[in-house]
């Protein structure tokens, strides 16, 4: 099979990626810069002193291999360190530099976040590094950063500045940048809850070896019901990414089609950019030809088989709820009526069960307990529809954030058993 040709122009790719970074609130109007080095050695880069929240393709600057500049604006003032990184690492073809809040917090504490919180973050972020401070735009800054990348680092914290990541494409660099900031945010939240649990080599290997094995088949013509479920899944996955309930490299969302079949997000595809044609139909031991189902597909399947009332499932990594997953702090949903009515009691699943025993995992979910926390791997939420499942995911994350914030105010007061009994009676809860 020949390699897939890349057909998006560097101007468009930089513009679209910067729009996404700004929308995700991972940079400011004036902060950050992106670049791509093409096959000719030309470097395409975001411009200096132009609103990052309103870039157009015409704003992107091309610095030719001979040093001449083609564009309406001067290149970013940080162009020297982009050029220095490319010279130090011929394998890097794209760079993201920005000032996302969590990683800036680490930079001003002169620390690098430990990505062993999650297998995916550890894998995606690659080797981590720390570059000493130098004045922005200076030759010395370029020297410092390039030297760190030359050691084999892929994600580098800049002392009292921000972060720089590189990749073989801008899409890959963005994924790395997003996963790095996600790990940093989770650590900041988790350290407010208690001691953080990190994964050792054996844990990471266990996750890396996880896979799914389905036979390939060509489904019959899609029914209107399948078409509608595909639309709903794409809509809510996209919304989840934009609300930071999902990240582009992690998580899965599925919807039951019939007793034996379900639709699920694919593996190794950016979650926000999924189209209806990207979702994978799984039926028994078969999956739609030409596509790779999420590596969590067997876990989804086991939950559907054990619980006929479940119509949709999401495995997700919202920051606040995930902070509970990397600590032993109890996640108490008995905070406000909505939290308890939607979620009931949330169980904790020991690390690794989702990789080795899908049926055991399914046992942690029930009609009366539709959500669970996966140790060092986010959360599972189930529901009666795609909308119901997404709603519960939102409530779960909002509750987790409220509890973490409350700990900064005073002692958390859970609703007493008498209130819980009243809610059960009022809402006919089992």
N, C-alpha and C positions, 0 to 999 in steps of 0.2 A: 504494500500500500504506500503511495506517495505521500509526502508530508503535505499538510493542508497549507495552501497559499494564504498569506496575509494580505487582505485587500483594502484595509482601511488606511487612508492617507494619514501621515503623522500629524498634520494640522488638526484633523478631525479627532484623532485619538487623544491628543493632548487636551484639546478643548473639552471633549466629553469626560475625560478622566478628572480634569480639574473641576468641572461642574459637579461631579459626583463627590469629590473630596470636600468641596465647599458646602454642598448640600448636607453631607454627613457631619458638618461642623468639626472637621478635622484640620481646618486651616482658617485663616482670616482673609479679609479683603486684600490686604497687602502682603501676606506671608506665603511662603512656599513657592516652589518651582518644579516643573517637570521637564524631562528631556527624552529624546529618542535619537539614537545614532543609527543611521541607515547603512545600507550595503556600500554606498559610495564613500562613507566616512563623514558625511555631512551630519551636523547635530541640529536637530529641531528642538527649540526650547521656548518655554513661556516667556513673555516679555517683561521688562522692568516697568514698574509704576503703572500698571493697568489693573483695573478691578478684577480680582480673581472670580468674583461671583457673576461676572458678565462678559467673559471672554468670547470672542468670535474666532472663526478659523483664520480670518485675515490678521488677527493679532499675533499669531504664532510666528516666531522668527526662525530663520534657517541660517546657521553659521556654517559656511562651506568649509570643506577640508583645507582649502587654501587660505582661510581666514577672512574672506569677504563675507559681508552680512547682507541677507535678503529679507526685508521686512519693513513694516510701517513703524516699528519701535526698536529701540535698542534691546538686545537680549538681557535676560535676567542678570542682575549684578553678581549672582552666584555662579555665572557661567564658568569662571575659572576652575571651581572645584568639580563641576560636571566633567569638564575636559580632562582634568587630572585623574579622575576615577576611570574614565574610558581608556586612558593611556596605561593605567596600572592594571586594568582588568579587561582584556580583549573580549572575554566571554559575556560581559555585561553590555546590553543593548538599550537599556532604559533605566532612568533614575527618577525617584520620587523624593523630594525634600519638602518637609512641612513642619508645622508647629502644633501637632495635636496635643491636647491638654495633658493627658496622662503621661505621655512620653516626655513632654517638656518638664513635668514634675520630676521625673527620674533624672533628666539632664541637669536640673538645678540642685538635685541632691547628689549628683555625680555617681549615679548608679545605673545599672542595666537591668531591666526586668527579667526574671527567670521564666522562660517560656515552657518549662517542664510542668506547667499547670495542666496542659492539655496536649495530647499526642499531635493533633493537627497543627496547633500553633508552633510547637517545637519543630515539626517537619517543615512547615511553610516558611517560617522566619529564617531558617538556615543558621549559619554561624553568626554569633553576635559580637559586636565590638563597641569600643568607646574611644572617641577622638578628642584630644585635648583642645581647649578653647583657642581660637584666634579670631581676629576681627572679621566680621562678615565681608565677603567680597575680596579678601586679601589673598595673596599668593600663599601665605603661610597656612591659611585655613585649607586651601586645596592640598598642600603638602601633607598636613596632618590627616585629613580624611582619606586621601589616596593611599597613604601608608597603612592605614587600618584596613582598607579594602584589599590592599596587596597581600595582607596576611591571610586572606581567604574569607574575610567577613562579608556578609550579605546585608545585614541590618545593623546600622551603626548609630549609637546615641552620640550627639554632639554636645560637649560640655557647655552648660548654660546657653543652649541654643535650640535644639530640637532633634530631628532624626533624619537620616538619609538611608534609603534602601535602594538596592539595585536588582535587576533581573534580566533574563534573556529576552523579555518583551515588556511593554508597559503594562499589559494586563497582569503579568506575573509579578511585576514590581508593586503594582497596586494591591494585589492580594497579600503580598508580604507585608506591606505597610499597614494594611487594615488588620491583619492578624496580630502584628506586633503591638499596635495600639489597643486592640482588644485584650491581649494578655496584660498590658500595663493597666488598663482600666479595672480589670477584674482583680488584679493584685491590690490596687488602691482600695477597692471596696472590701475585699476579703480581709485585709489587715485591720479593718474596723470591727470585724466579727470575731477574730481569734487567730490561732496558729494556722498557717497555710500549709496544706499538704501538697508536696510535689511528687512527680512520677519518677521512678528509677528506671534504669535501662530495661529491666525485664518487663515493666509495665508498658513502656513505649514500644517494645518489640511485639508484645501481645496485640497492641492496637494496629501496628504496621502490618501484621500478618493476617489481619481480618480480610475476608473476601466473601463474595457471593458467587454461587454457581447455578446458573439457569441455562436451560436449553433455549435456543433461538427459534422463534416462529413468526409467521406473518399473520397478524390478526385480520379478521373480516372487517368490512366497512364499519366505521365508527358510528355508533348510535347518537341521537341528539343528547342523551344523558351523558355519554362519555365526552362529547364535545363541550357540554356545559361544565362538567367537572374539571376538564382541562383548563377552561377559561378561569374558573374560580381559583384553582390552585396557583396558576400563574399570577393572578391579581393579588392574592394574599401573600405569596412568597415575595413579590415585589414590594408590597406594603411592609412586610416584615423587615426586609432589608433597609428600607427607608426610615423605619421607626427604630432601627438598631436592635430588633429582636432576633434577627438572623444575620449572619455574615456570609460573604460571598463564597467562602471555601468550606463552610461547615454547616451541618444540619440537613434535615430531610423532611419533606411534607408529602403525605399521601392521602388518597380518598378511595373508599371502597366503591367498586363498580357493581359487583354482585357477590354471591356467596364465595366464589373462588378467585375473583379478580380484583385488582386495584391498580390505580395509577400512582406513580411515585416520581419524585425528582431524580434526575440522573446524577451520576458521580462525575467529578472533574469538569463541571461547568459552573460558571459564575451564576449564582442564584438570582441576582436581580435581573439578569439579561435573558432569562429563560422565556422561550416561546411555547405555545401549545404543542408544537411538533417535537419539542425536546423531552417532554415527559414520557416516561416509560410505562407501558402496560405490562403488568405481571399477571399471569394466570397459572396457578398451580406451580409446576416446576419449569415454566417457560416464561421468557420475557421477549418483548418486542424486538424483532430483528434490527441489527444495526445500531443498537443503543446499549449503554451500560447503566443498569439500575444502581441506585444508591447502595453503598455497602451495608446500609442498615435495612435493606429490603426484607431480609429473612426475619428480622426482629419485628418489623411492621406486620409481616404475614402471620407471625405467631400470635400477635395481639388480636388481629382480626379473627383468627381461628378460635381463640379462647373466649372472645367477647363479641357475640353477634350484634350487640347494640352499638358498638363502636363503628362510626362511619368515616372518621378521619383521624389522622395521627400526625403530630409534629415532634421531631427531635430538634431542639433549638438551643441557642447559647446566648440568651439575654444576659447582659452584664451582671445585674444585681442578683438574679436568681442563681447564676453560675457562680457568683462569689460564695454562696452557701454550699455549692457542690465541691468547692476546694477547701472547705473548712469543716469542722465537726459541729459548728453552731446549729442549733435547732431552728428549723424554719417553721414558725408558728403562724398559721393562717387565721387563727381566731382573733383577728384584729378589728375588722369591721364586718358588718353582715354580708356585703357583697363577696368578700374574700372567702368566707366560709361556705356560702351558698354555692358559689361557682366551683370551688376546689375541694371542699371537705378537708380531710387530713392528708397531707402530702408525705408519702413514704420516701425513704432514702435507699437507693440501690447500691450495694457494694461494688467497687470498681471491678470491671472485667466481665461481669455477668453478661452484659450486652454483646460481648465478643465470643463467648463460649457456650451459652445456654439460653437461646431465645425463648424457650418455653418457660424457664424460670423467670426471666425478665417479665414476660407477659403476666405472671402471677402477681407482680407488684402493682398492677393496674386493675381496677374494677369499676363498676358503675358508681359505687359510692366513694371511690378514690380515683378520679380520672387523671391525676397528674402524679409524677414522681421525679425526684432529683437523682441524677446519675452522678456518682462520685467522680470528680474530675472530668466530667463529660456533659455538663449542661443539664437539660431537663427533658422529660417526655410529657406531652399533653395529648389527651384524647377527647373526642366529642361526638355529638350526634350529627354534625355536618362540618364542612370546611369552616363556615362562619363561626359556629359554636366553638370549635377547637381553637381558632385564632383568638376569639374573645377571651377564652380561658387563659391562653398564653399571655395576653395583655394584662389580665387581672393578676396572674402569677407574678409577672415582672413588676407591676405597680406595687403589689403587696411587698415584695422583697425590697424594693427601693424605699418604701415607707418605713419598713422595720429597721433598715440600716440607718436611715435618717433619724428615726426616733431614738436610736441608741446614743446619738450625739446630744439629745435633749434631756433624757432621763430614763427611768426604768419603763420598759414596755409592759403595759397592762393588758393582758389577754382577756377576752370575754369569758365570764364564768360559765359553768355547766348549765345553770338555769337559763342563760341567754341562748346557749347552743340548743338546748331542748326546745325552747320557744321557736327558734329558727327552723328546726327539723319539723315541728308541727305545722308551722305557717307555710312552709314551702314543700311539704310532703317529701322530706328527704329520708333516705333509708339510713 
